[in-house]
Amino acid sequence: QVEFVESGGGLVQPGGSLRLSCAASPNIFRAYTMGWYRQAPGKQRELVAQITSAGFTIYTESMRGRLTISKDNDKSTVHLQINNLKSEDTGVYYCNVPGTSPASPSWGQGTQVTVSS
């Protein structure tokens, strides 16, 4: 069953910013590290940011410095701030527990981010 609902994507010009949100199942949110994935057109889903239950964060090297992952424990929500957006950031962004199989039914629909002038 779907455990995550992503939102906040859109069409943005290069250099712009977006804040993505993910509403997670409270049981999963409390128990696991949460992650944001990016799936660029024609490519596999890629983990770009993680936040542990204790609040420690990890970012993919290619986007380091432009991402901030955060969470709201009261709302079981995870956010991803992306700054200085580039065309290669275009894709569908999903949240889930790091290491989740692409075939898992827990994936949500994701939120589309398009960076274009």
C-alpha positions as CSV (number, residue, x, y, z in Angstrom):
1,Q,0.0,0.0,0.0
2,V,1.1,3.5,-0.7
3,E,2.8,5.1,2.3
4,F,3.9,8.5,0.9
5,V,2.3,11.5,-0.8
6,E,4.7,14.0,-2.4
7,S,3.9,17.5,-3.5
8,G,5.5,20.9,-4.3
9,G,6.9,20.3,-7.7
10,G,6.5,22.5,-10.7
11,L,8.0,24.3,-13.6
12,V,10.9,26.5,-12.6
13,Q,13.5,28.6,-14.4
14,P,17.2,27.7,-14.0
15,G,18.6,29.2,-10.8
16,G,15.2,29.1,-9.1
17,S,14.2,27.2,-6.0
18,L,11.6,24.7,-4.9
19,R,10.5,23.2,-1.6
20,L,9.1,19.7,-1.9
21,S,7.0,18.0,0.7
22,C,6.2,14.4,1.6
23,A,3.5,13.3,3.9
24,A,4.5,9.9,5.3
25,S,2.8,7.1,7.1
26,P,3.4,8.0,10.8
27,N,4.6,4.5,11.7
28,I,7.2,4.5,9.0
29,F,8.2,8.1,9.6
30,R,8.9,7.4,13.3
31,A,10.8,4.2,12.7
32,Y,13.0,4.7,9.7
33,T,15.4,7.1,8.0
34,M,13.6,9.0,5.3
35,G,15.0,9.8,1.8
36,W,14.3,11.8,-1.3
37,Y,14.9,10.2,-4.7
38,R,15.1,11.7,-8.1
39,Q,14.2,9.9,-11.3
40,A,15.4,11.8,-14.4
41,P,13.8,10.9,-17.7
42,G,15.0,7.6,-18.9
43,K,17.1,6.9,-15.9
44,Q,16.8,4.9,-12.7
45,R,15.6,6.3,-9.4
46,E,18.5,7.9,-7.5
47,L,18.7,8.6,-3.8
48,V,19.7,12.3,-3.4
49,A,19.1,13.1,0.3
50,Q,18.4,11.3,3.6
51,I,17.5,12.3,7.1
52,T,17.7,9.9,10.1
53,S,15.2,9.7,12.9
54,A,17.8,11.7,15.0
55,G,18.0,14.4,12.3
56,F,21.4,13.6,10.7
57,T,21.5,14.3,7.0
58,I,23.3,12.8,4.0
59,Y,23.4,14.2,0.5
60,T,24.5,12.9,-2.8
61,E,27.7,14.5,-3.8
62,S,26.4,15.8,-7.2
63,M,23.8,18.0,-5.5
64,R,25.6,18.8,-2.3
65,G,25.3,22.5,-1.3
66,R,22.0,22.9,-3.1
67,L,19.8,20.6,-1.1
68,T,18.4,20.8,2.4
69,I,16.3,17.9,3.8
70,S,14.3,18.5,6.9
71,K,11.4,17.0,8.7
72,D,8.4,18.0,10.8
73,N,7.9,15.3,13.4
74,D,4.5,16.5,14.5
75,K,3.2,16.2,10.9
76,S,5.2,13.1,9.8
77,T,6.4,15.2,6.9
78,V,9.7,15.4,5.1
79,H,10.8,18.4,3.1
80,L,13.4,18.9,0.4
81,Q,14.6,22.4,-0.4
82,I,16.4,22.6,-3.8
83,N,18.2,25.8,-4.6
84,N,19.9,27.0,-7.8
85,L,18.0,24.5,-9.9
86,K,19.6,23.2,-13.0
87,S,18.1,21.5,-16.1
88,E,19.6,18.2,-15.0
89,D,17.5,18.4,-11.9
90,T,14.4,17.8,-14.0
91,G,12.6,14.6,-13.0
92,V,10.1,13.1,-10.7
93,Y,10.9,13.3,-7.0
94,Y,9.8,10.6,-4.6
95,C,10.3,10.0,-0.9
96,N,10.7,6.6,0.7
97,V,12.9,4.7,3.1
98,P,16.4,4.4,1.6
99,G,17.0,1.0,0.0
100,T,13.3,0.4,-0.8
101,S,12.9,-1.8,-3.9
102,P,11.5,0.0,-7.0
103,A,8.8,-2.7,-7.1
104,S,7.5,-1.9,-3.6
105,P,3.9,-0.9,-3.5
106,S,4.8,1.8,-0.9
107,W,5.9,4.3,-3.5
108,G,3.7,7.3,-4.1
109,Q,3.1,9.1,-7.4
110,G,6.0,11.5,-6.9
111,T,6.1,15.2,-7.8
112,Q,7.3,16.4,-11.1
113,V,10.1,19.0,-11.2
114,T,10.8,20.6,-14.5
115,V,13.7,23.1,-14.9
116,S,13.5,25.1,-18.1
117,S,13.6,28.6,-19.4
